[in-house]
Amino acid sequence: MVAMYWLLRNKAPQPVDKWFRKLQLLSAAAYSLGHGGNDAQKTMGIVAGALYTAGFMSKQDMLGSWGRLHWPIILAAHAAIAAELIWRLAHRAHHGQKITKLKPVGGFCAESAGAITLFATALAGIPVSTTHTITGAIVGVGAVNRLSAVRWGVATRIVWAWLVTIPAAAVMSAVTFCLIRLFLRQA
């Protein structure tokens, strides 16, 4: 965002907004690709593991390229991610505006920063939250304008939700495990 402000320092706001409204299509596409490269991979692994556990895939299939289920797993994961992303893109601008007011250049920079982060972590084999990356990028764009431009109360509630998610997921997993174990003992 700082570099963009420097590059555009002598440009009129209206043409800049017009350019970046169009450039946001590219940044959104790049972010979408990074999102799919990150989240779809996790989904495919979980689906393949479930199919193996249920007996639909052999050990050989699991160690190889998932056998006859290779393409159905990939296409199902990509379709699910695409459907989720369409919904998310439709609502992200609204949620981003809750954190800070975004202009087209800010949206472009946030989506580009999120995409770069997702590509880099995917290449490194590091799974990350796409929600964290875009939210952090939106906060960064707002903070560059001025620290008071960020609604820190909203950002704080988001961070608390993230922190609560992990122990809540652990508790739900433990409860589910115990219920399955109890059910299997009675069967």
Backbone as JSON, one array per atom type, in Angstrom:
{
  "sequence": "MVAMYWLLRNKAPQPVDKWFRKLQLLSAAAYSLGHGGNDAQKTMGIVAGALYTAGFMSKQDMLGSWGRLHWPIILAAHAAIAAELIWRLAHRAHHGQKITKLKPVGGFCAESAGAITLFATALAGIPVSTTHTITGAIVGVGAVNRLSAVRWGVATRIVWAWLVTIPAAAVMSAVTFCLIRLFLRQA",
  "N": [[0.84, -1.19, 0.0], [1.95, 1.22, 0.77], [3.92, 1.49, -1.2], [2.24, 1.65, -3.42], [0.87, 4.04, -2.91], [3.02, 5.78, -3.15], [3.76, 5.38, -5.86], [1.48, 6.35, -7.12], [1.26, 8.98, -6.42], [1.05, 11.43, -7.82], [-1.27, 11.26, -9.3], [-4.68, 11.69, -10.37], [-7.53, 11.11, -8.28], [-10.0, 9.95, -9.35], [-9.42, 8.61, -11.92], [-7.6, 6.74, -10.93], [-9.16, 5.22, -9.14], [-10.9, 4.1, -11.04], [-9.12, 2.53, -12.62], [-8.21, 0.72, -10.68], [-10.52, -0.58, -9.89], [-10.91, -2.24, -12.04], [-8.46, -3.63, -11.98], [-8.8, -4.99, -9.64], [-10.22, -7.23, -10.35], [-8.23, -8.89, -11.35], [-6.58, -9.14, -9.07], [-8.39, -10.35, -7.32], [-8.82, -12.72, -8.7], [-6.25, -13.84, -8.55], [-6.05, -14.12, -5.77], [-8.12, -15.94, -5.39], [-7.12, -18.17, -6.75], [-4.88, -18.72, -5.15], [-6.23, -19.29, -2.8], [-7.64, -21.62, -3.53], [-5.44, -23.28, -4.07], [-4.46, -23.62, -1.55], [-6.6, -24.22, 0.41], [-8.12, -26.19, -0.96], [-6.34, -28.29, -1.17], [-6.07, -29.19, 1.46], [-8.68, -30.06, 1.91], [-8.9, -32.12, -0.01], [-7.1, -34.01, 1.0], [-8.34, -34.73, 3.41], [-10.76, -35.8, 2.46], [-9.78, -37.95, 0.92], [-8.56, -39.43, 2.97], [-10.85, -40.09, 4.48], [-12.25, -41.65, 2.62], [-10.46, -43.77, 2.34], [-10.47, -44.77, 4.96], [-13.12, -45.59, 5.11], [-13.04, -47.71, 3.42], [-13.23, -47.45, 0.67], [-11.03, -46.92, -0.8], [-7.93, -48.44, -1.55], [-4.9, -49.33, 0.24], [-2.82, -49.12, -1.53], [-3.94, -47.36, -3.44], [-4.15, -45.1, -1.81], [-1.49, -44.53, -1.21], [-0.57, -44.03, -3.72], [-1.85, -42.33, -6.44], [-4.52, -41.96, -5.68], [-6.03, -43.68, -7.16], [-8.91, -44.76, -9.0], [-10.47, -42.78, -7.96], [-9.15, -40.43, -8.11], [-9.62, -38.08, -9.86], [-12.4, -37.51, -9.25], [-12.17, -36.79, -6.51], [-10.49, -34.52, -6.6], [-11.99, -32.78, -8.29], [-14.37, -32.52, -6.82], [-13.44, -31.27, -4.48], [-12.43, -28.88, -5.54], [-14.78, -27.8, -6.62], [-16.31, -27.41, -4.31], [-14.7, -25.55, -2.94], [-14.76, -23.47, -4.83], [-17.49, -22.79, -4.81], [-17.77, -21.93, -2.18], [-15.99, -19.8, -2.25], [-17.17, -18.02, -4.05], [-19.36, -17.17, -2.55], [-17.93, -16.03, -0.43], [-16.44, -13.98, -1.68], [-18.52, -12.36, -2.47], [-19.38, -11.41, -0.05], [-17.14, -10.45, 1.25], [-16.23, -7.79, 0.8], [-18.12, -6.34, 2.19], [-17.63, -7.27, 4.84], [-14.95, -6.56, 5.08], [-15.21, -3.81, 5.08], [-16.18, -3.44, 7.59], [-13.95, -3.56, 9.15], [-12.13, -1.63, 8.16], [-12.36, 1.28, 6.07], [-12.36, 0.63, 2.69], [-10.88, 1.55, -0.36], [-10.82, 1.14, -3.96], [-8.04, 0.83, -4.67], [-6.97, 0.06, -2.22], [-8.35, -2.34, -1.78], [-7.34, -3.82, -3.93], [-4.61, -3.93, -3.17], [-4.82, -5.34, -0.72], [-5.96, -7.8, -1.55], [-3.96, -8.63, -3.31], [-1.74, -8.83, -1.58], [-2.71, -10.85, 0.09], [-2.91, -12.92, -1.82], [-0.2, -13.25, -2.58], [0.87, -14.1, -0.16], [-0.55, -16.52, 0.15], [0.3, -17.98, -2.13], [3.07, -18.17, -1.59], [3.11, -19.61, 0.85], [1.82, -21.95, 0.04], [3.63, -22.95, -1.85], [5.71, -23.47, -0.13], [4.59, -25.49, 1.28], [3.07, -25.02, 3.52], [0.21, -25.02, 5.38], [-2.18, -22.49, 5.66], [-4.57, -20.17, 7.04], [-6.89, -18.83, 4.89], [-8.67, -16.87, 5.52], [-7.41, -15.59, 7.65], [-5.23, -14.51, 6.28], [-6.36, -12.63, 4.44], [-7.78, -10.97, 6.16], [-5.73, -9.96, 7.79], [-4.33, -8.58, 5.8], [-6.23, -6.65, 5.07], [-6.43, -5.2, 7.48], [-3.8, -4.28, 7.53], [-3.75, -2.61, 5.24], [-5.6, -0.66, 6.05], [-4.27, 0.34, 8.33], [-2.04, 1.52, 7.19], [-3.09, 3.8, 6.05], [-3.97, 5.3, 8.29], [-3.62, 4.69, 11.77], [-5.94, 5.0, 13.27], [-7.86, 4.54, 11.38], [-8.5, 1.93, 11.34], [-10.86, -0.23, 12.71], [-10.36, -1.19, 15.64], [-11.65, -2.59, 17.64], [-13.37, -4.34, 16.26], [-11.41, -5.82, 14.89], [-10.09, -6.95, 17.08], [-12.12, -8.6, 18.15], [-12.31, -10.45, 16.06], [-9.78, -11.67, 16.18], [-9.96, -12.84, 18.73], [-12.0, -14.67, 18.21], [-10.65, -16.37, 16.46], [-8.72, -17.39, 18.22], [-10.29, -18.79, 20.04], [-11.36, -20.74, 18.44], [-9.59, -22.95, 18.01], [-9.23, -24.37, 20.59], [-11.98, -24.9, 20.93], [-12.55, -26.52, 18.71], [-10.93, -28.66, 19.4], [-12.21, -29.6, 21.72], [-14.73, -30.33, 20.64], [-13.86, -32.34, 18.9], [-12.86, -34.21, 20.74], [-15.22, -34.85, 22.15], [-16.75, -35.94, 20.06], [-15.1, -38.13, 19.39], [-15.26, -39.6, 21.79], [-18.02, -40.19, 21.81], [-18.26, -41.78, 19.49], [-16.58, -43.87, 20.17], [-17.95, -44.86, 22.42], [-20.33, -45.67, 21.16], [-19.32, -47.67, 19.45], [-18.44, -49.55, 21.3], [-20.83, -50.45, 22.37], [-21.95, -51.67, 20.22]],
  "CA": [[0.0, 0.0, 0.0], [2.87, 2.36, 0.81], [4.51, 1.59, -2.54], [1.19, 2.09, -4.34], [0.68, 5.48, -2.67], [4.18, 6.48, -3.71], [3.67, 5.31, -7.32], [0.31, 7.09, -7.6], [1.2, 10.25, -5.69], [0.7, 12.57, -8.69], [-2.41, 10.88, -10.14], [-6.0, 12.12, -9.9], [-8.22, 9.99, -7.63], [-11.04, 9.28, -10.14], [-8.86, 7.59, -12.83], [-6.98, 5.69, -10.12], [-10.26, 4.34, -8.71], [-11.39, 3.38, -12.22], [-8.11, 1.5, -12.95], [-8.11, -0.31, -9.65], [-11.75, -1.39, -9.92], [-10.63, -3.28, -13.03], [-7.33, -4.43, -11.5], [-9.28, -5.86, -8.57], [-10.61, -8.51, -10.95], [-7.01, -9.7, -11.39], [-6.14, -9.47, -7.71], [-9.35, -11.32, -6.78], [-8.54, -14.01, -9.36], [-5.01, -14.37, -7.95], [-6.38, -14.55, -4.41], [-8.93, -17.15, -5.53], [-6.21, -19.26, -7.11], [-4.13, -19.04, -3.93], [-7.19, -19.9, -1.88], [-7.85, -22.99, -3.98], [-4.19, -24.03, -3.9], [-4.25, -23.86, -0.12], [-7.72, -24.9, 1.06], [-8.55, -27.41, -1.67], [-5.38, -29.35, -0.85], [-6.44, -29.74, 2.77], [-9.95, -30.76, 1.73], [-8.66, -33.37, -0.74], [-6.46, -34.95, 1.91], [-9.35, -35.21, 4.36], [-11.7, -36.66, 1.72], [-9.07, -39.19, 0.59], [-8.43, -40.19, 4.21], [-12.17, -40.63, 4.83], [-12.55, -42.73, 1.67], [-9.58, -44.89, 2.7], [-10.97, -45.31, 6.22], [-14.4, -46.26, 4.84], [-12.8, -48.88, 2.58], [-13.44, -47.18, -0.75], [-9.71, -46.83, -1.42], [-6.96, -49.38, -0.99], [-3.66, -48.73, 0.71], [-2.08, -48.8, -2.76], [-4.55, -46.12, -3.96], [-3.84, -44.0, -0.9], [-0.07, -44.21, -1.35], [-0.35, -43.59, -5.09], [-2.56, -41.11, -6.86], [-5.91, -42.15, -5.29], [-6.69, -44.61, -8.08], [-10.05, -44.31, -9.81], [-11.12, -41.63, -7.31], [-8.25, -39.28, -8.22], [-10.3, -36.9, -10.4], [-13.59, -37.11, -8.48], [-11.76, -36.1, -5.27], [-9.99, -33.19, -6.98], [-13.08, -31.95, -8.81], [-15.31, -32.22, -5.73], [-12.81, -30.28, -3.6], [-12.39, -27.6, -6.24], [-16.16, -27.29, -6.73], [-16.69, -26.93, -2.98], [-13.94, -24.32, -2.69], [-15.27, -22.43, -5.74], [-18.8, -22.36, -4.31], [-17.52, -21.17, -0.95], [-15.3, -18.55, -2.59], [-18.16, -17.11, -4.65], [-20.08, -16.59, -1.42], [-17.01, -15.21, 0.35], [-16.13, -12.76, -2.43], [-19.7, -11.51, -2.46], [-19.56, -10.82, 1.27], [-15.89, -9.96, 1.84], [-16.15, -6.33, 0.78], [-18.94, -5.87, 3.31], [-16.94, -7.55, 6.1], [-13.74, -5.75, 5.1], [-15.61, -2.46, 5.42], [-16.38, -3.39, 9.03], [-12.63, -3.39, 9.76], [-11.63, -0.33, 7.72], [-12.95, 1.68, 4.78], [-11.47, 0.27, 1.58], [-11.05, 2.09, -1.7], [-10.36, 0.11, -4.9], [-6.59, 0.59, -4.58], [-6.75, -0.7, -0.99], [-8.84, -3.7, -2.03], [-6.34, -4.45, -4.8], [-3.41, -4.23, -2.38], [-5.13, -6.39, 0.26], [-6.1, -9.08, -2.27], [-2.63, -9.0, -3.84], [-0.92, -9.28, -0.44], [-3.25, -12.16, 0.46], [-2.53, -13.88, -2.86], [1.25, -13.5, -2.46], [1.05, -14.92, 1.05], [-1.08, -17.87, -0.11], [1.2, -18.65, -3.08], [4.33, -18.47, -0.92], [2.92, -20.69, 1.83], [1.5, -23.18, -0.7], [4.89, -23.45, -2.4], [6.5, -23.98, 0.99], [3.87, -26.61, 1.89], [2.57, -24.6, 4.83], [-1.21, -24.67, 5.33], [-2.55, -21.3, 6.43], [-5.96, -19.77, 6.92], [-7.08, -17.76, 3.92], [-9.37, -15.8, 6.23], [-6.4, -14.83, 8.38], [-4.39, -13.73, 5.36], [-7.07, -11.48, 3.88], [-8.1, -10.06, 7.26], [-4.48, -9.28, 8.11], [-4.02, -7.66, 4.72], [-7.17, -5.53, 5.18], [-5.98, -4.4, 8.62], [-2.57, -3.6, 7.1], [-4.1, -1.5, 4.34], [-6.21, 0.4, 6.87], [-3.27, 0.93, 9.22], [-1.15, 2.37, 6.39], [-3.77, 5.1, 5.92], [-3.73, 5.83, 9.64], [-3.99, 3.66, 12.74], [-7.32, 5.2, 13.7], [-8.76, 4.11, 10.3], [-8.86, 0.53, 11.63], [-11.76, -0.43, 13.85], [-9.6, -2.17, 16.41], [-12.6, -3.44, 18.39], [-13.77, -5.41, 15.34], [-10.22, -6.65, 14.67], [-9.85, -7.7, 18.31], [-13.13, -9.68, 18.23], [-11.93, -11.45, 15.07], [-8.64, -12.41, 16.72], [-10.46, -13.69, 19.82], [-12.73, -15.8, 17.59], [-9.63, -17.29, 15.96], [-8.07, -18.06, 19.35], [-11.25, -19.7, 20.66], [-11.67, -21.8, 17.49], [-8.73, -24.14, 18.17], [-9.67, -25.2, 21.72], [-13.36, -25.36, 20.7], [-12.46, -27.65, 17.79], [-10.36, -29.78, 20.15], [-13.27, -30.12, 22.6], [-15.7, -31.01, 19.79], [-13.23, -33.58, 18.43], [-12.82, -35.14, 21.86], [-16.59, -35.3, 22.4], [-17.11, -36.82, 18.94], [-14.33, -39.36, 19.56], [-15.84, -40.35, 22.91], [-19.33, -40.72, 21.39], [-18.03, -42.87, 18.53], [-16.0, -44.97, 20.97], [-19.06, -45.4, 23.22], [-21.22, -46.34, 20.22], [-18.68, -48.89, 18.97], [-18.4, -50.51, 22.41], [-22.16, -51.0, 22.55], [-22.34, -52.43, 19.02]],
  "C": [[0.87, 1.24, 0.0], [3.48, 2.57, -0.58], [3.47, 2.1, -3.54], [0.92, 3.57, -4.16], [1.82, 6.28, -3.3], [4.09, 6.51, -5.24], [2.55, 6.21, -7.87], [0.2, 8.5, -7.02], [0.78, 11.44, -6.54], [-0.5, 12.29, -9.59], [-3.72, 11.38, -9.51], [-6.75, 10.91, -9.34], [-9.22, 9.24, -8.52], [-10.45, 8.27, -11.12], [-8.22, 6.44, -12.07], [-8.04, 4.7, -9.65], [-10.76, 3.49, -9.88], [-10.43, 2.26, -12.6], [-8.17, 0.35, -11.96], [-9.4, -1.11, -9.49], [-11.55, -2.54, -10.91], [-9.49, -4.19, -12.57], [-7.74, -5.37, -10.37], [-9.79, -7.19, -9.11], [-9.4, -9.44, -11.01], [-6.55, -10.1, -10.0], [-7.08, -10.47, -7.06], [-9.13, -12.69, -7.4], [-7.29, -14.65, -8.78], [-5.27, -14.88, -6.54], [-7.18, -15.85, -4.45], [-8.06, -18.36, -5.85], [-5.38, -19.69, -5.89], [-5.0, -19.73, -2.91], [-7.42, -21.36, -2.24], [-6.62, -23.85, -3.78], [-3.93, -24.38, -2.45], [-5.38, -24.72, 0.45], [-8.16, -26.18, 0.36], [-7.62, -28.57, -1.36], [-5.73, -30.01, 0.48], [-7.71, -30.57, 2.65], [-9.73, -32.11, 1.04], [-8.02, -34.42, 0.16], [-7.45, -35.56, 2.89], [-10.32, -36.16, 3.67], [-11.03, -38.0, 1.39], [-8.9, -40.06, 1.84], [-9.74, -40.83, 4.64], [-12.53, -41.79, 3.91], [-11.7, -43.97, 1.95], [-10.12, -45.58, 3.96], [-12.27, -46.09, 6.02], [-14.25, -47.47, 3.93], [-13.02, -48.68, 1.09], [-12.13, -47.05, -1.52], [-8.8, -47.84, -0.76], [-5.74, -48.62, -0.49], [-2.81, -48.29, -0.49], [-2.61, -47.5, -3.37], [-4.12, -44.92, -3.12], [-2.38, -43.57, -1.05], [0.27, -43.69, -2.75], [-1.09, -42.3, -5.38], [-4.07, -41.23, -6.68], [-6.71, -42.97, -6.31], [-7.82, -44.01, -8.88], [-10.75, -43.09, -9.22], [-10.28, -40.35, -7.4], [-9.0, -38.02, -8.68], [-11.58, -36.55, -9.66], [-13.23, -36.37, -7.18], [-11.33, -34.67, -5.6], [-11.14, -32.29, -7.41], [-14.09, -31.59, -7.72], [-14.73, -31.16, -4.8], [-12.79, -28.91, -4.27], [-13.78, -26.98, -6.37], [-16.62, -26.71, -5.39], [-15.99, -25.62, -2.66], [-14.46, -23.19, -3.57], [-16.61, -21.9, -5.24], [-18.64, -21.5, -3.06], [-16.9, -19.83, -1.28], [-16.25, -17.55, -3.24], [-18.93, -16.42, -3.54], [-19.18, -15.61, -0.66], [-16.69, -13.9, -0.37], [-17.32, -11.8, -2.43], [-19.87, -10.79, -1.12], [-18.3, -10.18, 1.86], [-15.82, -8.45, 1.88], [-16.94, -5.76, 1.94], [-18.22, -6.07, 4.64], [-15.66, -6.74, 6.21], [-14.06, -4.32, 5.51], [-15.89, -2.32, 6.92], [-15.05, -3.13, 9.75], [-12.06, -2.01, 9.43], [-12.3, 0.02, 6.39], [-11.94, 1.42, 3.69], [-11.86, 0.98, 0.31], [-10.54, 1.01, -2.65], [-8.86, -0.18, -4.83], [-6.27, -0.21, -3.32], [-7.22, -2.14, -1.12], [-7.86, -4.48, -2.89], [-5.1, -4.85, -4.0], [-3.65, -5.35, -1.37], [-5.24, -7.75, -0.42], [-4.75, -9.55, -2.82], [-1.72, -9.51, -2.73], [-1.39, -10.66, 0.03], [-2.84, -13.24, -0.53], [-1.05, -14.24, -2.76], [1.53, -14.4, -1.27], [0.61, -16.36, 0.8], [-0.19, -18.64, -1.08], [2.49, -19.08, -2.38], [4.18, -19.63, 0.07], [2.58, -22.01, 1.14], [2.76, -23.79, -1.29], [5.79, -24.04, -1.32], [5.83, -25.17, 1.67], [3.32, -26.29, 3.27], [1.08, -24.27, 4.71], [-1.49, -23.46, 6.21], [-4.03, -21.02, 6.22], [-6.06, -18.63, 5.91], [-7.82, -16.59, 4.56], [-8.38, -14.95, 7.0], [-5.59, -13.95, 7.43], [-5.12, -12.5, 4.84], [-7.43, -10.48, 4.98], [-6.86, -9.28, 7.68], [-4.11, -8.25, 7.06], [-4.94, -6.43, 4.77], [-6.78, -4.61, 6.34], [-4.71, -3.62, 8.24], [-2.84, -2.42, 6.19], [-4.7, -0.35, 5.13], [-5.19, 1.1, 7.74], [-2.29, 1.82, 8.47], [-1.77, 3.75, 6.23], [-3.61, 5.9, 7.21], [-4.23, 4.79, 10.63], [-5.45, 3.8, 13.18], [-8.33, 4.81, 12.61], [-9.23, 2.67, 10.52], [-9.79, 0.5, 12.83], [-11.18, -1.57, 14.68], [-10.49, -3.06, 17.25], [-13.06, -4.61, 17.54], [-12.6, -6.37, 15.13], [-9.93, -7.51, 15.9], [-10.84, -8.85, 18.46], [-12.81, -10.8, 17.24], [-10.79, -12.31, 15.61], [-9.09, -13.33, 17.85], [-11.23, -14.89, 19.27], [-11.75, -16.83, 17.06], [-9.0, -18.07, 17.11], [-9.0, -19.08, 20.01], [-11.52, -20.91, 19.75], [-10.87, -23.07, 17.75], [-9.13, -24.96, 19.4], [-11.1, -25.7, 21.55], [-13.37, -26.56, 19.76], [-11.89, -28.88, 18.51], [-11.41, -30.42, 21.06], [-14.3, -30.89, 21.78], [-15.14, -32.32, 19.25], [-13.21, -34.63, 19.53], [-14.22, -35.7, 22.16], [-17.03, -36.28, 21.31], [-16.39, -38.16, 19.06], [-14.94, -40.22, 20.66], [-17.2, -40.95, 22.54], [-19.17, -41.88, 20.43], [-17.51, -44.09, 19.28], [-17.09, -45.66, 21.8], [-20.0, -46.2, 22.32], [-20.62, -47.67, 19.75], [-18.59, -49.95, 20.06], [-19.75, -51.18, 22.59], [-22.58, -51.87, 21.37], [-21.77, -53.81, 19.0]]
}
